[in-house]
């Protein structure tokens, strides 16, 4: 029998950790978001037609491109605040 190094007790202790539960919630949320996004695009494609749907997709893409710098600044600020908080402790 091959021992992969992970037993039932290790799996139970992994499931009880908060970061694992958060990761599972995040994963399921991503799946639900992608499914809803798929249906949104199908419905909007039928309602708007090819020309206006193309404009909608272009606007959404532009907004996503413009959000990237804002998200980067937010992540950098969160990292620096976490490092600062750790130094105070």
C-alpha positions as CSV (number, residue, x, y, z in Angstrom):
1,X,0.0,0.0,0.0
2,X,1.3,3.4,-0.9
3,X,1.4,6.0,1.9
4,X,0.9,9.5,0.6
5,X,1.5,11.1,4.0
6,X,-2.0,12.4,4.5
7,X,-4.3,10.6,6.8
8,X,-7.8,11.2,8.0
9,X,-6.6,13.1,11.1
10,X,-4.5,15.5,9.0
11,X,-7.5,16.2,6.7
12,X,-9.7,16.9,9.6
13,X,-7.2,19.3,11.1
14,X,-6.8,21.0,7.7
15,X,-10.5,21.5,7.4
16,X,-10.7,23.1,10.8
17,X,-8.2,25.8,9.9
18,X,-9.8,29.2,9.0
19,X,-7.7,29.8,6.0
20,X,-8.9,26.5,4.4
21,X,-12.5,27.4,5.0
22,X,-11.9,30.9,3.6
23,X,-10.3,29.4,0.5
24,X,-13.2,27.0,0.0
25,X,-15.7,29.9,0.3
26,X,-13.6,32.0,-2.1
27,X,-13.4,29.1,-4.6
28,X,-17.2,28.4,-4.5
29,X,-17.8,32.2,-4.8
30,X,-15.6,32.3,-7.9
31,X,-17.5,29.4,-9.5
32,X,-20.9,31.0,-8.8
33,X,-19.7,34.4,-10.1
34,X,-18.5,32.8,-13.4
35,X,-21.8,31.0,-13.9
36,X,-23.8,34.2,-13.3
37,X,-21.4,36.1,-15.6
38,X,-22.0,33.5,-18.3
39,X,-25.8,33.8,-18.1
40,X,-25.5,37.6,-18.0
41,X,-23.5,37.7,-21.2
42,X,-25.9,35.2,-23.0
43,X,-28.9,37.3,-22.0
44,X,-27.4,40.6,-22.8
45,X,-26.1,39.3,-26.2
46,X,-29.7,38.2,-27.0
47,X,-31.2,41.5,-25.9
48,X,-28.7,44.0,-27.4
49,X,-27.7,42.3,-30.6
50,X,-24.1,42.1,-32.0
51,X,-23.3,45.8,-32.4
52,X,-24.4,47.0,-29.0
53,X,-23.2,43.9,-27.2
54,X,-19.7,44.6,-28.7
55,X,-19.9,48.1,-27.3
56,X,-20.9,46.7,-23.9
57,X,-18.0,44.2,-23.8
58,X,-15.6,47.0,-24.8
59,X,-16.8,49.2,-22.0
60,X,-16.6,46.4,-19.4
61,X,-13.1,45.6,-20.6
62,X,-12.0,49.2,-20.3
63,X,-13.4,49.4,-16.8
64,X,-11.5,46.3,-15.8
65,X,-8.3,47.7,-17.3
66,X,-8.7,50.9,-15.3
67,X,-9.4,49.0,-12.1
68,X,-6.0,47.3,-12.1
69,X,-3.9,50.2,-10.8
70,X,-6.5,50.8,-8.0
71,X,-6.4,47.2,-7.0
72,X,-2.6,47.2,-7.0
73,X,-2.5,50.2,-4.7
74,X,-5.0,48.6,-2.4
75,X,-3.0,45.4,-2.1
76,X,0.2,47.2,-1.5
77,X,-1.5,49.3,1.3
78,X,-2.8,46.1,2.9
79,X,0.6,44.5,2.8
80,X,2.4,47.5,4.3
81,X,-0.3,47.9,7.0
82,X,0.0,44.2,7.9
83,X,3.8,44.5,8.1
84,X,3.5,47.6,10.3
85,X,1.0,45.9,12.6
86,X,3.3,42.9,12.9
87,X,6.2,45.1,13.9
88,X,4.1,46.7,16.6
89,X,3.3,43.4,18.1
